[in-house]
Amino acid sequence: MLKRLIVLAIFLGIGLGFFWLGRGAYRLIASWRGRPAYLSIVEAQQVKDMQGIATEAVLLRQEVVALADKPGRANIIIEPGGQVESGRLVLEVVDKDLLAKIDAEIQKLEKGQQQETPNDQGLADIERKLESANSELFAALDRYKQALRLQDVENYKPLYNTLSQIAKGVVQLQQDHLVLAKSQVALAEQRQELEARRQQAIVPVHSPVAGAVYYWVDGLEDEASPTKITPNLWEQLQAGKSAPVYTTTGDIEVASGQPVFKVAVDDKSYLLVQVDVAKSEVLRTWQTISVCWQDNVVSARVVEHEGLDSGQVLLLVEDPAVDLPRFLQVSLHKEGEVYCSIPARAVTTVEGRSVVFVLDGSTVKAQPVEVVQQANKKAVIVVGLQPGMSVVSTPEGLVDGQDVTERLRK
């Protein structure tokens, strides 16, 4: 009997254990099913290679071209982009062969001048000796006159001989001085003539106007001016696209009459772009525009101008010092816009606006965005976010300002 009671108690304990275990499991599962799902959070990734509005731009600027009067090699004085006033020396055209010949003649003349000095004496040395000899001559003459007054007959002859000898020396020094002086005058005249010829071998090219200097000339300087904008200007400039471009660099050979540089008259550079009408209207709504070409970026703004054709927009470059080419393949972006990639499912609609929910501490906030383009099947590119923002990729059921503490993973 006791054994049966013990076995019955054991079975009863096991039964109660399974009961409480099942009850706990049921409550845990029920609690888990009722718990809201964890939020999936991703970071907004910046996209730096956005195409933007891709088009071609043409540089318009008021420019004056300078030509070389004679052939030779270019010697650049002013750096590209440097500001000059009217009449400033910008570049020299050097006839190096003629210059070398003249420099050789000058060197030969100077060498001959050193070797042909009479008695190896310079003009200054002869002048000092002549001054000393004249002093001796006057002193000897005074002694001879004194002897005549005192009737010192015995000293007449020696004093006269001394006076005569000194006088001959003075005459010889005077002759040497005259010869050397004439020689130096002749040498100075020869050197002056050579220096004049040397100047003819170096032809200066001065700036015709004040402005910034650029060393490329494409022949479109007269047409590509903001003062000559007409509806067919774009086609005219495109037709001149294949014209040769004269680029002046240091020591390059230039021909007589060849363009060697140009001067941008004022500090205004314009870009003429042609897009479809819809995109041109978009551009006009942007306050400032980032113009990207190759690895360069400049800021510009839209300016209104009469004579533009449909779809054409005129941009004023904010940095006039930048050296722009005539034709540019550019990408236009709204200034200051940052492009970010996020999951497509993160974008939802609230009150007719496209928004995403960004996490701010333990609260989510509705952030308006503009979908720019579809990056791929699962991601879109938007503006309105900053790189690194925490974005909820599963926004279903969320409202602006909601506390989501319980739905965040610990």
Secondary structure, DSSP 8 states (H G I E B T S, - for coil): -HHHHHHHHHHHHHHHHHHHHHHHHHHHHHHHHHS-----EEE-EE------EEEEEEEE--EEEEE-SS-EEEEE-S-TT-EE-TT-EEEEEE-HHHHHHHHHHHHHHHHHHHH--GGG--HHHHHHHHHHHHHHHHHHHHHHHHHHHTT-HHHHHHHHHHHHHHHHHHHHHHHHHHHHHHHHHHHHHHHHHHHHHHHHHEEEEE-SSSEEEESEE-S-TTTS-GGG--TTHHHHHHHTTTS--EE--TT-EE-TT-EEEEEE-SS--EEEEE--HHHHHHHHH-SSEEEEETTEEEEEEEE--TT--TTEEEEEES-TTS---SEEEEEEEETT--EEEEEGGG-EEETTEEEEEEEETTEEEEEE-EEEEE-SSSEEEEES--TT-EEES--TT--TT-B-GGGS--
